[in-house]
């Protein structure tokens, strides 16, 4: 998280519009089920997939989990597309999530990150 100060007031800036939605998408994908108190069904189990084979079958499972969590818990986006590419040499997955924001004329948003095991 970045805590940038507002140039005039010096307070922490509030995320609005597409930045707030992008942060919500990232938080949903990276939350582990049971991590949020009283919301045990929120999150994905993609981190446990890192101990499986880094292949297209596992990539498909990760893609489906991400798509399901976004469809279920993020109603501000539509046209969600999730592309998961296995990277066997790096023992990781390249993940690209693209979506449209409902009700606004923003351009298509993209969120890309590398899913790799931590040591």
Secondary structure, DSSP 8 states (H G I E B T S, - for coil): ----B-TTT-SB----HHHHHHHHHHHHHH--TT-STT-TT-S--GGGGGGS--SHHHHHHHHHHHHHHHHHH-TTEEEEEEEEEEEGGGTEEEEEEEEEETTS----EEEEEEEE---
